[in-house]
Each structure stands twice: as structure tokens, then as C-alpha cells.
Amino acid sequence: MKKKILFITTLLMLQGQLLFSQCISIELSVIWEKGYDIFNKDSTVFIPILNITYRNNCDTNYYFLKVSDSDNGLPRLLSPDNMYNENLKSGDLKREFYARHANRNFIVNIRGTPWYTNIWSVYSDTVDFHNKMCSFEFVNVALFNIYGYMNHDKSKKKNIWLALSDTTSENILGLPKDLFVFLKPGETYIDTYNLIAFKLLAANFTFLTDQDEIKNYFKTTKEEVELPKIVGEYYRYSGAFNTNKVTVCFGEK
């Protein structure tokens, strides 16, 4: 059966309000770019890329926390022990190992938190996010290991904690590409994430964020700290934002 790829993007809405009704919108979209097969770097393939576009729809300069940060262009995935399986370096990682997930339907929750690391969590498409006891899906482990295999030889690893001193106005200006977005009126900022691991699993994924607001505080290693109201020429933004979701079908149809 020929494999089909389907994209479904919803209109950006928030409680029945149309796009641009909020000062900030966070838009998800997927594009395809040429890349290499992770099992054969001499082979060229098309790679799905998730774009997260931050947009300032107002006439005020704003800064705020991102809903996600990448790890060398790769998403951070949830795993029970967050330890990459070192044995996968030997090339034991095979496509057929992950066939158990093929054609299943999942939701990928890109949920921003006040912590430094924003981890993507994958759930069954029947999940109820209001239920605090959502069952763990082992597809997270498969994705975690694939990205670990791709990222294990990167020389620079991100620190996943910040100190209290990092939350000052002066130091926050040094972290725009890691944690915060700085936008003048009408400006956009785009983060990109390689979705090759999701494609290899041949399942269907709906990417979204169930975050209901942008937070005005940050959690350091020791305490909860309110973010500065002004950083340089930018005012802190917190509260509601517009967003959407995008579904990518990698499975058989």
C-alpha cells in the first residue's frame, strides 16, 4: 500500500476568537527539507521539519518565555530515566524495532514550563489532559532513543538549569535564542525541529500545546522568580495567546 502524508492545520483560535485577537500568537506548521538518512548519511532523503512561529500582533515590544527549546535542532522527549541507551551507538538501532507504533494515533504536547527544559510528551490520541494520571506511552522511549542516537556525538550540551543571577534584566538579554523570544511590533521569530524520528515510527501525530497562558515567572534551581517587567526596550508579556495544531500522518492510509 502506498504511503500517504497528510497535513491538517486548524485555524488559530482562542475561545472562539480569531487570529490576531491576542497580542501574541504561537503558530505550528510543518515543511519538508532535504536531509540525510540517519542510518546512511550518504543517502539523501526529505525530512519533516516542525516550525514554531512566534508573532507579535500588537504595537508594543514584548519578550516572553518560549513554549519549547531545541537540543541542537532536535526536540527533547520524555523518557522514564532520561538516559540514552549507549548501546545504540553501535548501529543496533533499526527501523523495524519501532514497527509496533506504526499507524497508531498520538498527540504530541509541546508544553512550555517555567523550567529551563521544555520536554515534549507523546500521548495516545484519546488522552484527557485534565486527568493528572495520564498513562505513559512507550513511544516516548523510542523517540528519545532515536534522537539520542542522532545527538550523542554533539560536543556541546545545553545546561538544563539556570541560577538566580541568570534572571536579571541584563543576563536575560544574553539568552534570547535559548529561552526567550524578543519581538517588536509585527515581528516574527521561528524555531525549527527535526521530526525524522516521528517519521521513522510511521505513526500519525498531532502536534499542539495545551498551555493556556504564558507565565510571568521563572523557576531557578532554588526558587520561583518573577521575570523583570522590562528587559532593555522590551516589556514582559504574560497571559493568553493564539495557537493552533498540526496533524502529520506518516502511517499507511
MONOR-V368360 format. One record per residue. N is the residue number from 0. RES is the residue in one small letter. PSI is psi in degrees with one decimal (* if undefined). OMEGA is omega in whole degrees, 0 to 359 (none if undefined). D_FIRST is the distance of its C-alpha to the first C-alpha in Angstrom with 2 decimals. Layout:
n->N res->RES psi->PSI omega->OMEGA d_first->D_FIRST
n->N res->RES psi->PSI omega->OMEGA d_first->D_FIRST
This chain:
n->0 res->m psi->132.6 omega->182 d_first->0.00
n->1 res->k psi->134.0 omega->181 d_first->3.76
n->2 res->k psi->136.7 omega->179 d_first->6.31
n->3 res->k psi->143.9 omega->177 d_first->9.20
n->4 res->i psi->128.1 omega->183 d_first->12.76
n->5 res->l psi->134.4 omega->176 d_first->15.27
n->6 res->f psi->133.0 omega->176 d_first->19.00
n->7 res->i psi->116.7 omega->180 d_first->21.51
n->8 res->t psi->130.4 omega->180 d_first->25.16
n->9 res->t psi->154.3 omega->173 d_first->27.98
n->10 res->l psi->138.1 omega->180 d_first->31.36
n->11 res->l psi->119.2 omega->184 d_first->33.84
n->12 res->m psi->154.6 omega->171 d_first->36.00
n->13 res->l psi->107.9 omega->179 d_first->38.64
n->14 res->q psi->46.2 omega->176 d_first->40.16
n->15 res->g psi->1.2 omega->181 d_first->39.63
n->16 res->q psi->143.7 omega->184 d_first->41.02
n->17 res->l psi->168.5 omega->178 d_first->39.32
n->18 res->l psi->141.6 omega->179 d_first->38.57
n->19 res->f psi->3.2 omega->175 d_first->41.80
n->20 res->s psi->-18.4 omega->174 d_first->43.72
n->21 res->q psi->158.4 omega->180 d_first->43.98
n->22 res->c psi->-33.8 omega->184 d_first->45.49
n->23 res->i psi->136.0 omega->171 d_first->42.51
n->24 res->s psi->145.7 omega->179 d_first->38.78
n->25 res->i psi->106.6 omega->191 d_first->36.03
n->26 res->e psi->135.5 omega->179 d_first->32.82
n->27 res->l psi->137.7 omega->176 d_first->29.33
n->28 res->s psi->160.5 omega->181 d_first->26.79
n->29 res->v psi->133.4 omega->175 d_first->23.93
n->30 res->i psi->169.8 omega->178 d_first->23.82
n->31 res->w psi->134.7 omega->178 d_first->22.07
n->32 res->e psi->154.9 omega->176 d_first->24.30
n->33 res->k psi->138.0 omega->178 d_first->24.24
n->34 res->g psi->-162.8 omega->180 d_first->24.80
n->35 res->y psi->151.7 omega->175 d_first->24.44
n->36 res->d psi->125.5 omega->184 d_first->22.15
n->37 res->i psi->-17.8 omega->177 d_first->24.26
n->38 res->f psi->-11.0 omega->180 d_first->23.68
n->39 res->n psi->92.4 omega->187 d_first->24.57
n->40 res->k psi->-8.0 omega->175 d_first->26.93
n->41 res->d psi->-4.4 omega->183 d_first->27.09
n->42 res->s psi->130.6 omega->180 d_first->23.50
n->43 res->t psi->130.4 omega->178 d_first->22.97
n->44 res->v psi->169.5 omega->175 d_first->20.06
n->45 res->f psi->131.2 omega->185 d_first->19.87
n->46 res->i psi->131.6 omega->174 d_first->21.13
n->47 res->p psi->135.6 omega->181 d_first->21.05
n->48 res->i psi->126.5 omega->174 d_first->24.69
n->49 res->l psi->125.1 omega->173 d_first->26.22
n->50 res->n psi->130.8 omega->169 d_first->29.45
n->51 res->i psi->110.8 omega->184 d_first->32.16
n->52 res->t psi->121.0 omega->176 d_first->34.68
n->53 res->y psi->130.1 omega->186 d_first->38.16
n->54 res->r psi->132.7 omega->176 d_first->40.18
n->55 res->n psi->111.6 omega->183 d_first->43.87
n->56 res->n psi->4.0 omega->185 d_first->44.51
n->57 res->c psi->-176.8 omega->182 d_first->48.25
n->58 res->d psi->23.8 omega->180 d_first->51.41
n->59 res->t psi->142.0 omega->173 d_first->52.13
n->60 res->n psi->128.1 omega->181 d_first->51.19
n->61 res->y psi->149.2 omega->166 d_first->49.14
n->62 res->y psi->153.0 omega->181 d_first->47.93
n->63 res->f psi->166.0 omega->179 d_first->45.87
n->64 res->l psi->142.2 omega->174 d_first->43.67
n->65 res->k psi->160.0 omega->173 d_first->40.02
n->66 res->v psi->-11.3 omega->181 d_first->37.35
n->67 res->s psi->148.4 omega->171 d_first->35.72
n->68 res->d psi->144.3 omega->186 d_first->36.73
n->69 res->s psi->162.5 omega->176 d_first->34.57
n->70 res->d psi->92.1 omega->185 d_first->35.09
n->71 res->n psi->40.9 omega->179 d_first->34.98
n->72 res->g psi->4.1 omega->179 d_first->32.27
n->73 res->l psi->146.0 omega->177 d_first->30.25
n->74 res->p psi->156.5 omega->174 d_first->30.28
n->75 res->r psi->127.4 omega->182 d_first->32.29
n->76 res->l psi->153.0 omega->178 d_first->30.46
n->77 res->l psi->133.8 omega->175 d_first->32.11
n->78 res->s psi->148.1 omega->185 d_first->32.54
n->79 res->p psi->-42.6 omega->181 d_first->35.01
n->80 res->d psi->0.5 omega->180 d_first->37.34
n->81 res->n psi->34.2 omega->178 d_first->36.16
n->82 res->m psi->120.4 omega->178 d_first->36.49
n->83 res->y psi->136.1 omega->180 d_first->33.99
n->84 res->n psi->104.4 omega->184 d_first->33.24
n->85 res->e psi->-24.8 omega->181 d_first->35.16
n->86 res->n psi->-19.2 omega->181 d_first->33.51
n->87 res->l psi->-15.2 omega->178 d_first->30.35
n->88 res->k psi->-24.2 omega->184 d_first->32.40
n->89 res->s psi->-2.1 omega->180 d_first->32.20
n->90 res->g psi->13.6 omega->181 d_first->28.51
n->91 res->d psi->-9.9 omega->181 d_first->27.41
n->92 res->l psi->114.4 omega->183 d_first->24.94
n->93 res->k psi->148.8 omega->180 d_first->21.47
n->94 res->r psi->-42.8 omega->186 d_first->18.01
n->95 res->e psi->-20.5 omega->179 d_first->17.19
n->96 res->f psi->-29.0 omega->184 d_first->20.34
n->97 res->y psi->8.9 omega->183 d_first->18.86
n->98 res->a psi->-20.4 omega->181 d_first->15.63
n->99 res->r psi->-19.1 omega->182 d_first->17.67
n->100 res->h psi->-6.0 omega->186 d_first->17.32
n->101 res->a psi->137.0 omega->175 d_first->13.56
n->102 res->n psi->2.5 omega->174 d_first->12.62
n->103 res->r psi->162.1 omega->182 d_first->16.36
n->104 res->n psi->128.2 omega->183 d_first->18.48
n->105 res->f psi->157.0 omega->171 d_first->21.56
n->106 res->i psi->130.0 omega->178 d_first->24.59
n->107 res->v psi->110.0 omega->183 d_first->26.15
n->108 res->n psi->111.1 omega->177 d_first->29.86
n->109 res->i psi->88.0 omega->189 d_first->31.67
n->110 res->r psi->116.8 omega->177 d_first->35.13
n->111 res->g psi->144.9 omega->177 d_first->38.19
n->112 res->t psi->164.2 omega->176 d_first->41.14
n->113 res->p psi->-2.9 omega->178 d_first->44.69
n->114 res->w psi->165.2 omega->180 d_first->44.01
n->115 res->y psi->-43.2 omega->184 d_first->43.31
n->116 res->t psi->123.3 omega->175 d_first->39.80
n->117 res->n psi->109.8 omega->188 d_first->37.21
n->118 res->i psi->132.1 omega->175 d_first->34.38
n->119 res->w psi->139.5 omega->178 d_first->30.93
n->120 res->s psi->135.1 omega->182 d_first->30.03
n->121 res->v psi->132.0 omega->182 d_first->26.61
n->122 res->y psi->163.3 omega->170 d_first->26.60
n->123 res->s psi->151.3 omega->181 d_first->24.49
n->124 res->d psi->-2.9 omega->177 d_first->23.89
n->125 res->t psi->7.9 omega->185 d_first->26.44
n->126 res->v psi->145.7 omega->172 d_first->29.20
n->127 res->d psi->106.6 omega->185 d_first->32.64
n->128 res->f psi->-14.1 omega->177 d_first->34.24
n->129 res->h psi->-13.6 omega->178 d_first->37.63
n->130 res->n psi->113.9 omega->184 d_first->37.36
n->131 res->k psi->-10.9 omega->182 d_first->38.88
n->132 res->m psi->45.5 omega->179 d_first->37.45
n->133 res->c psi->134.1 omega->181 d_first->33.71
n->134 res->s psi->143.9 omega->181 d_first->31.97
n->135 res->f psi->132.0 omega->178 d_first->30.80
n->136 res->e psi->127.5 omega->184 d_first->27.08
n->137 res->f psi->-3.0 omega->171 d_first->26.47
n->138 res->v psi->-26.7 omega->176 d_first->23.66
n->139 res->n psi->-38.6 omega->180 d_first->26.78
n->140 res->v psi->-42.9 omega->179 d_first->27.76
n->141 res->a psi->-46.5 omega->179 d_first->24.49
n->142 res->l psi->-42.1 omega->179 d_first->24.78
n->143 res->f psi->-43.4 omega->182 d_first->28.51
n->144 res->n psi->-36.8 omega->178 d_first->28.12
n->145 res->i psi->-47.0 omega->180 d_first->25.60
n->146 res->y psi->-32.4 omega->174 d_first->27.98
n->147 res->g psi->-40.4 omega->177 d_first->30.91
n->148 res->y psi->-39.9 omega->181 d_first->29.55
n->149 res->m psi->-29.3 omega->191 d_first->29.27
n->150 res->n psi->-3.7 omega->189 d_first->32.67
n->151 res->h psi->-22.6 omega->182 d_first->34.83
n->152 res->d psi->7.6 omega->177 d_first->36.47
n->153 res->k psi->131.2 omega->186 d_first->37.53
n->154 res->s psi->-28.1 omega->185 d_first->41.32
n->155 res->k psi->118.6 omega->177 d_first->42.01
n->156 res->k psi->142.8 omega->179 d_first->41.17
n->157 res->k psi->142.7 omega->169 d_first->42.01
n->158 res->n psi->136.0 omega->183 d_first->44.76
n->159 res->i psi->7.2 omega->178 d_first->43.48
n->160 res->w psi->153.4 omega->173 d_first->46.92
n->161 res->l psi->151.0 omega->177 d_first->49.54
n->162 res->a psi->168.1 omega->179 d_first->53.26
n->163 res->l psi->-37.6 omega->182 d_first->55.50
n->164 res->s psi->-22.1 omega->181 d_first->56.82
n->165 res->d psi->-12.7 omega->185 d_first->53.37
n->166 res->t psi->10.4 omega->176 d_first->53.49
n->167 res->t psi->159.9 omega->180 d_first->56.49
n->168 res->s psi->-42.0 omega->183 d_first->56.25
n->169 res->e psi->-44.1 omega->183 d_first->56.93
n->170 res->n psi->-30.7 omega->177 d_first->54.35
n->171 res->i psi->-33.4 omega->178 d_first->51.57
n->172 res->l psi->-21.2 omega->180 d_first->51.88
n->173 res->g psi->1.8 omega->185 d_first->50.81
n->174 res->l psi->27.6 omega->186 d_first->47.48
n->175 res->p psi->-29.7 omega->183 d_first->45.67
n->176 res->k psi->-5.7 omega->181 d_first->42.54
n->177 res->d psi->-48.9 omega->189 d_first->42.27
n->178 res->l psi->-37.4 omega->191 d_first->43.06
n->179 res->f psi->157.5 omega->173 d_first->44.32
n->180 res->v psi->135.7 omega->177 d_first->43.55
n->181 res->f psi->115.6 omega->186 d_first->46.48
n->182 res->l psi->129.6 omega->170 d_first->46.11
n->183 res->k psi->167.5 omega->183 d_first->48.66
n->184 res->p psi->129.2 omega->178 d_first->48.38
n->185 res->g psi->-5.9 omega->182 d_first->45.28
n->186 res->e psi->157.3 omega->174 d_first->43.88
n->187 res->t psi->155.9 omega->174 d_first->40.39
n->188 res->y psi->135.3 omega->185 d_first->39.22
n->189 res->i psi->127.5 omega->168 d_first->35.64
n->190 res->d psi->143.6 omega->181 d_first->34.31
n->191 res->t psi->145.9 omega->183 d_first->30.98
n->192 res->y psi->128.6 omega->178 d_first->28.72
n->193 res->n psi->121.9 omega->183 d_first->26.04
n->194 res->l psi->21.1 omega->185 d_first->22.89
n->195 res->i psi->-36.6 omega->181 d_first->21.15
n->196 res->a psi->-38.1 omega->178 d_first->21.50
n->197 res->f psi->-39.3 omega->179 d_first->19.69
n->198 res->k psi->-40.9 omega->182 d_first->16.74
n->199 res->l psi->-27.3 omega->181 d_first->16.76
n->200 res->l psi->-10.2 omega->176 d_first->16.54
n->201 res->a psi->36.4 omega->177 d_first->13.14
n->202 res->a psi->-178.2 omega->180 d_first->14.90
n->203 res->n psi->128.2 omega->188 d_first->16.18
n->204 res->f psi->133.7 omega->172 d_first->19.80
n->205 res->t psi->117.0 omega->182 d_first->22.59
n->206 res->f psi->131.7 omega->181 d_first->25.46
n->207 res->l psi->171.1 omega->168 d_first->28.92
n->208 res->t psi->129.0 omega->177 d_first->32.51
n->209 res->d psi->10.2 omega->177 d_first->34.42
n->210 res->q psi->128.7 omega->185 d_first->37.64
n->211 res->d psi->-10.3 omega->178 d_first->40.10
n->212 res->e psi->158.9 omega->174 d_first->42.61
n->213 res->i psi->130.2 omega->185 d_first->43.58
n->214 res->k psi->152.3 omega->178 d_first->46.22
n->215 res->n psi->15.2 omega->180 d_first->49.67
n->216 res->y psi->168.8 omega->183 d_first->50.31
n->217 res->f psi->145.1 omega->178 d_first->49.13
n->218 res->k psi->120.3 omega->176 d_first->49.27
n->219 res->t psi->-170.6 omega->179 d_first->50.84
n->220 res->t psi->-19.8 omega->187 d_first->51.27
n->221 res->k psi->-26.9 omega->187 d_first->54.31
n->222 res->e psi->173.5 omega->177 d_first->54.36
n->223 res->e psi->127.8 omega->187 d_first->52.98
n->224 res->v psi->132.1 omega->175 d_first->54.22
n->225 res->e psi->135.0 omega->179 d_first->54.25
n->226 res->l psi->148.9 omega->179 d_first->52.94
n->227 res->p psi->142.7 omega->180 d_first->55.58
n->228 res->k psi->-27.6 omega->179 d_first->55.96
n->229 res->i psi->131.4 omega->174 d_first->56.34
n->230 res->v psi->108.6 omega->185 d_first->54.95
n->231 res->g psi->-122.4 omega->179 d_first->56.45
n->232 res->e psi->16.5 omega->184 d_first->55.90
n->233 res->y psi->137.5 omega->176 d_first->53.03
n->234 res->y psi->143.9 omega->177 d_first->53.38
n->235 res->r psi->132.5 omega->173 d_first->51.39
n->236 res->y psi->136.7 omega->173 d_first->48.75
n->237 res->s psi->158.5 omega->180 d_first->47.79
n->238 res->g psi->-156.1 omega->189 d_first->46.43
n->239 res->a psi->157.7 omega->176 d_first->43.62
n->240 res->f psi->157.1 omega->175 d_first->40.99
n->241 res->n psi->146.4 omega->175 d_first->38.16
n->242 res->t psi->179.8 omega->180 d_first->34.58
n->243 res->n psi->-172.7 omega->174 d_first->31.00
n->244 res->k psi->156.4 omega->179 d_first->27.60
n->245 res->v psi->134.6 omega->180 d_first->24.25
n->246 res->t psi->131.1 omega->178 d_first->20.78
n->247 res->v psi->122.5 omega->181 d_first->17.99
n->248 res->c psi->105.7 omega->178 d_first->14.44
n->249 res->f psi->-10.1 omega->184 d_first->12.84
n->250 res->g psi->178.6 omega->179 d_first->10.45
n->251 res->e psi->143.2 omega->177 d_first->7.00
n->252 res->k psi->* omega->none d_first->7.76
